Amino acid sequence: MSSIADNIRSVTRRIQKATEQAGRKPDSVRLLAVSKTRPPEDLRAAADAGQTAFGENYLQEALDKIEALKDLADLEWHFIGPIQSNKTRQIAESFSWVHSVDRLKIARRLSEQRPAELGPLNLCLQVNVNDEESKSGCSLTELPELAASVSVLPNLTLRGLMAIPDPNQNDADLKQSFGKLAGALALLQQTLPDAQQLDTLSMGMSSDLEMAIAEGATWVRVGSALFGERPAK
Ligand SMILES: *Cc1c(COP(=O)(O)O)cnc(C)c1O
């Protein structure tokens, strides 16, 4: 069994290779370690190997880990799971980034509840690029209006877009889904003020990060390739 440190090295190499093949700058893609269901010791092992950014899906589990690892000064916490409105305060108080906002009500609450001393919360809008019935995310049609409304809220910085494309697609369709998200960001960069802050595409996971990087990903969210397969829920 390979160690978490070995896995970080091999995923980092995959990212470097894909970034180079896409003709992109070496530091233009960052690794978000998705640590849902993992115990704090696994995150500590990753942090010891140099990993700083961690993505969590479940609030209470995340808060327990943030507390357990508070002796590590440089960790950056990203919330990437579905958000209920009664959870926004703790998210606004404990995270640097939120990738999974798909409605204005949630963005408003995060803005109102963000403690001023922490500075703006970095926010991505989640887009349902394949129009899947059961999926979170706003539609590509709703996106321009939602992005315009969110971009003017105080205490938030709209950084870009996130998607979890339908994993049951063939490679060509998956590539096209990543391309759609990139196209949607490009359109927002042309239409919204503060375009220089809109620099983020959160897309690509353990099995498809190369394709996402080819299409412009700036954060790849990687869980099982770092920490091993998760037990079925
Ligand atoms: C679990 C999860 C990931 C990581 O998936 P892997 O296939 O384990 O790399 C990425 N993004 C989100 C939103 C997730 O919930």
The ligand as a Gaussian input file, in Angstrom:
#p B3LYP/6-31G(d) Opt

LIG

0 1
 C      -15.526000      13.466000      -3.237000
 C      -15.384000      14.638000      -4.103000
 C      -14.248000      14.834000      -4.917000
 C      -13.098000      13.837000      -4.997000
 O      -13.441000      12.705000      -5.722000
 P      -12.345000      11.551000      -6.027000
 O      -12.950000      10.822000      -7.163000
 O      -12.228000      10.748000      -4.784000
 O      -11.078000      12.218000      -6.382000
 C      -14.166000      16.001000      -5.657000
 N      -15.136000      16.925000      -5.625000
 C      -16.236000      16.784000      -4.867000
 C      -17.266000      17.864000      -4.874000
 C      -16.404000      15.641000      -4.097000
 O      -17.518000      15.516000      -3.353000

